[in-house]
Amino acid sequence: MNVSSAMRQFARWHIWLGWLVGFPILMWTITGLVMVARPIETVRGTALHAKAAAIDPAGLVWPRLTARIQDARLVRQPEGPVWIVTEQGGGRYRYSATDGAAVPPVIETEARLIAGSAYTGIGTIETARYHPADEAPLDLRQNLNAWQVHFSDGTNVYIDDSTGEVLAFRTRWWRVYDVMWGLHIMDLQTREDTSHPILIAFAALAAVGSLIGCILLFRRRKARVTG
């Protein structure tokens, strides 16, 4: 096969590859553009997060625990400071830092208080819904029993049912970003798998098509210069 025939064969491959990977390339470009359209701080709602309040160490009480623990943190919650304790078996609980008593799971009124104290935006609370771990919303990204507190500006604040911790802030733009990310990596189900066969195959085909295009462009430019 001479050079001219090889170039014609490359051109045919380039056309077919263009048809095959044209849509994924367009989708990657559009989704990438949407994802960079706003600063990541805006997507994450960084400005909506309240700063953690300082805790006066006077009078703090350590709870009486029987199980071995892996971690303990002191945090302030609307009803006072609490210890967030992670036991060796993985269970996580909270205890009052003023009397050491175990604090019961979060109820709706407390979920609203915690979310309201953690949020500094101009929206107002519209709903508070409990989600068991096996029905956790996709944007939470954790299989935990949690409260979803929804604000009028579209922000969702997720509260851990056992510890009262703020698990996540999800702005309206974060959810748009999340859909674009799922399309970008071709995984709309979990939006986390960045190394699956479909994505790898299309990326490889796009790379081959681009390489062939560069070869054809180089040969055509060389032909013009020679002519």
Contacts in CASP RR format, 6 or more apart in sequence:
PFRMAT RR
TARGET T0000
AUTHOR 0000-0000-0000
METHOD contacts of the structure
MODEL  1
MNVSSAMRQFARWHIWLGWLVGFPILMWTITGLVMVARPIETVRGTALHA
KAAAIDPAGLVWPRLTARIQDARLVRQPEGPVWIVTEQGGGRYRYSATDG
AAVPPVIETEARLIAGSAYTGIGTIETARYHPADEAPLDLRQNLNAWQVH
FSDGTNVYIDDSTGEVLAFRTRWWRVYDVMWGLHIMDLQTREDTSHPILI
AFAALAAVGSLIGCILLFRRRKARVTG
1 9 0 8 1.000
7 216 0 8 1.000
7 219 0 8 1.000
10 212 0 8 1.000
10 213 0 8 1.000
10 215 0 8 1.000
10 216 0 8 1.000
11 216 0 8 1.000
13 209 0 8 1.000
13 212 0 8 1.000
14 209 0 8 1.000
14 212 0 8 1.000
14 213 0 8 1.000
14 216 0 8 1.000
17 205 0 8 1.000
17 208 0 8 1.000
17 209 0 8 1.000
17 212 0 8 1.000
18 209 0 8 1.000
20 205 0 8 1.000
21 202 0 8 1.000
21 205 0 8 1.000
21 206 0 8 1.000
21 209 0 8 1.000
24 186 0 8 1.000
24 202 0 8 1.000
24 206 0 8 1.000
25 206 0 8 1.000
27 183 0 8 1.000
27 184 0 8 1.000
28 184 0 8 1.000
31 180 0 8 1.000
31 181 0 8 1.000
31 182 0 8 1.000
31 183 0 8 1.000
31 184 0 8 1.000
32 180 0 8 1.000
32 184 0 8 1.000
34 176 0 8 1.000
34 177 0 8 1.000
34 180 0 8 1.000
35 177 0 8 1.000
35 180 0 8 1.000
35 181 0 8 1.000
35 184 0 8 1.000
38 173 0 8 1.000
41 47 0 8 1.000
42 171 0 8 1.000
42 173 0 8 1.000
43 171 0 8 1.000
43 173 0 8 1.000
43 174 0 8 1.000
43 177 0 8 1.000
44 169 0 8 1.000
44 171 0 8 1.000
44 174 0 8 1.000
45 155 0 8 1.000
45 169 0 8 1.000
45 171 0 8 1.000
45 174 0 8 1.000
47 120 0 8 1.000
47 121 0 8 1.000
48 119 0 8 1.000
48 120 0 8 1.000
48 121 0 8 1.000
48 155 0 8 1.000
48 169 0 8 1.000
48 171 0 8 1.000
49 118 0 8 1.000
49 119 0 8 1.000
49 120 0 8 1.000
49 169 0 8 1.000
50 117 0 8 1.000
50 118 0 8 1.000
50 119 0 8 1.000
50 120 0 8 1.000
52 75 0 8 1.000
52 76 0 8 1.000
53 76 0 8 1.000
54 76 0 8 1.000
55 74 0 8 1.000
55 76 0 8 1.000
55 81 0 8 1.000
55 97 0 8 1.000
59 98 0 8 1.000
60 74 0 8 1.000
60 81 0 8 1.000
60 97 0 8 1.000
60 98 0 8 1.000
61 96 0 8 1.000
61 97 0 8 1.000
61 98 0 8 1.000
61 99 0 8 1.000
61 100 0 8 1.000
62 83 0 8 1.000
62 100 0 8 1.000
63 83 0 8 1.000
63 85 0 8 1.000
63 95 0 8 1.000
63 96 0 8 1.000
63 100 0 8 1.000
63 101 0 8 1.000
63 102 0 8 1.000
64 100 0 8 1.000
65 85 0 8 1.000
67 87 0 8 1.000
67 88 0 8 1.000
67 89 0 8 1.000
68 87 0 8 1.000
68 88 0 8 1.000
69 85 0 8 1.000
69 86 0 8 1.000
69 87 0 8 1.000
69 88 0 8 1.000
70 86 0 8 1.000
70 87 0 8 1.000
70 88 0 8 1.000
70 89 0 8 1.000
70 90 0 8 1.000
71 85 0 8 1.000
71 86 0 8 1.000
72 83 0 8 1.000
72 84 0 8 1.000
72 85 0 8 1.000
72 86 0 8 1.000
73 83 0 8 1.000
73 84 0 8 1.000
74 81 0 8 1.000
74 82 0 8 1.000
74 83 0 8 1.000
74 84 0 8 1.000
74 97 0 8 1.000
75 81 0 8 1.000
75 82 0 8 1.000
75 84 0 8 1.000
75 165 0 8 1.000
76 82 0 8 1.000
77 114 0 8 1.000
77 117 0 8 1.000
77 164 0 8 1.000
78 110 0 8 1.000
78 113 0 8 1.000
78 114 0 8 1.000
78 117 0 8 1.000
79 110 0 8 1.000
79 113 0 8 1.000
80 96 0 8 1.000
80 97 0 8 1.000
80 98 0 8 1.000
81 96 0 8 1.000
81 97 0 8 1.000
81 98 0 8 1.000
82 94 0 8 1.000
82 95 0 8 1.000
82 96 0 8 1.000
82 97 0 8 1.000
82 103 0 8 1.000
83 94 0 8 1.000
83 95 0 8 1.000
83 96 0 8 1.000
83 97 0 8 1.000
83 100 0 8 1.000
84 92 0 8 1.000
84 93 0 8 1.000
84 94 0 8 1.000
84 163 0 8 1.000
84 165 0 8 1.000
85 92 0 8 1.000
85 93 0 8 1.000
85 94 0 8 1.000
85 95 0 8 1.000
86 92 0 8 1.000
87 93 0 8 1.000
91 162 0 8 1.000
92 160 0 8 1.000
92 162 0 8 1.000
92 163 0 8 1.000
93 102 0 8 1.000
93 103 0 8 1.000
93 162 0 8 1.000
93 163 0 8 1.000
94 102 0 8 1.000
94 103 0 8 1.000
94 162 0 8 1.000
94 163 0 8 1.000
94 164 0 8 1.000
95 101 0 8 1.000
95 102 0 8 1.000
95 103 0 8 1.000
96 102 0 8 1.000
96 103 0 8 1.000
105 145 0 8 1.000
105 161 0 8 1.000
105 162 0 8 1.000
106 114 0 8 1.000
106 147 0 8 1.000
106 159 0 8 1.000
106 160 0 8 1.000
106 161 0 8 1.000
106 162 0 8 1.000
106 164 0 8 1.000
108 128 0 8 1.000
108 130 0 8 1.000
108 147 0 8 1.000
110 164 0 8 1.000
111 128 0 8 1.000
111 130 0 8 1.000
111 147 0 8 1.000
111 149 0 8 1.000
111 159 0 8 1.000
111 164 0 8 1.000
112 125 0 8 1.000
112 128 0 8 1.000
112 149 0 8 1.000
114 149 0 8 1.000
114 159 0 8 1.000
114 164 0 8 1.000
114 166 0 8 1.000
115 125 0 8 1.000
115 128 0 8 1.000
115 147 0 8 1.000
115 149 0 8 1.000
115 151 0 8 1.000
115 157 0 8 1.000
115 159 0 8 1.000
115 166 0 8 1.000
116 125 0 8 1.000
116 149 0 8 1.000
116 157 0 8 1.000
118 157 0 8 1.000
118 166 0 8 1.000
118 169 0 8 1.000
119 151 0 8 1.000
119 155 0 8 1.000
119 157 0 8 1.000
119 169 0 8 1.000
121 151 0 8 1.000
121 153 0 8 1.000
121 155 0 8 1.000
122 153 0 8 1.000
123 151 0 8 1.000
123 152 0 8 1.000
123 153 0 8 1.000
123 155 0 8 1.000
124 151 0 8 1.000
124 152 0 8 1.000
125 149 0 8 1.000
125 150 0 8 1.000
125 151 0 8 1.000
125 152 0 8 1.000
126 150 0 8 1.000
126 151 0 8 1.000
126 152 0 8 1.000
127 148 0 8 1.000
127 149 0 8 1.000
127 150 0 8 1.000
128 147 0 8 1.000
128 148 0 8 1.000
128 149 0 8 1.000
128 150 0 8 1.000
129 147 0 8 1.000
129 148 0 8 1.000
129 150 0 8 1.000
130 145 0 8 1.000
130 146 0 8 1.000
130 147 0 8 1.000
130 148 0 8 1.000
130 161 0 8 1.000
131 137 0 8 1.000
131 140 0 8 1.000
131 145 0 8 1.000
131 146 0 8 1.000
131 147 0 8 1.000
131 148 0 8 1.000
132 145 0 8 1.000
133 143 0 8 1.000
133 144 0 8 1.000
133 145 0 8 1.000
133 146 0 8 1.000
134 143 0 8 1.000
136 142 0 8 1.000
136 143 0 8 1.000
136 144 0 8 1.000
136 146 0 8 1.000
137 148 0 8 1.000
137 156 0 8 1.000
137 158 0 8 1.000
138 178 0 8 1.000
138 191 0 8 1.000
139 156 0 8 1.000
139 168 0 8 1.000
139 170 0 8 1.000
139 174 0 8 1.000
139 175 0 8 1.000
139 178 0 8 1.000
140 146 0 8 1.000
140 148 0 8 1.000
140 158 0 8 1.000
140 167 0 8 1.000
140 168 0 8 1.000
140 170 0 8 1.000
141 168 0 8 1.000
141 192 0 8 1.000
142 167 0 8 1.000
142 168 0 8 1.000
144 160 0 8 1.000
144 161 0 8 1.000
144 167 0 8 1.000
145 160 0 8 1.000
145 161 0 8 1.000
145 162 0 8 1.000
146 158 0 8 1.000
146 159 0 8 1.000
146 160 0 8 1.000
146 161 0 8 1.000
146 167 0 8 1.000
147 158 0 8 1.000
147 159 0 8 1.000
147 161 0 8 1.000
148 156 0 8 1.000
148 157 0 8 1.000
148 158 0 8 1.000
149 156 0 8 1.000
149 157 0 8 1.000
149 158 0 8 1.000
149 159 0 8 1.000
150 156 0 8 1.000
151 157 0 8 1.000
153 171 0 8 1.000
153 172 0 8 1.000
154 171 0 8 1.000
154 172 0 8 1.000
155 169 0 8 1.000
155 170 0 8 1.000
155 171 0 8 1.000
155 172 0 8 1.000
156 168 0 8 1.000
156 169 0 8 1.000
156 170 0 8 1.000
157 166 0 8 1.000
157 168 0 8 1.000
157 169 0 8 1.000
157 170 0 8 1.000
158 166 0 8 1.000
158 167 0 8 1.000
158 168 0 8 1.000
158 169 0 8 1.000
158 170 0 8 1.000
159 165 0 8 1.000
159 166 0 8 1.000
159 167 0 8 1.000
160 166 0 8 1.000
160 167 0 8 1.000
178 191 0 8 1.000
179 188 0 8 1.000
181 191 0 8 1.000
182 188 0 8 1.000
182 191 0 8 1.000
185 191 0 8 1.000
185 193 0 8 1.000
185 194 0 8 1.000
185 199 0 8 1.000
186 196 0 8 1.000
186 198 0 8 1.000
186 199 0 8 1.000
186 202 0 8 1.000
187 193 0 8 1.000
187 194 0 8 1.000
187 196 0 8 1.000
187 199 0 8 1.000
END
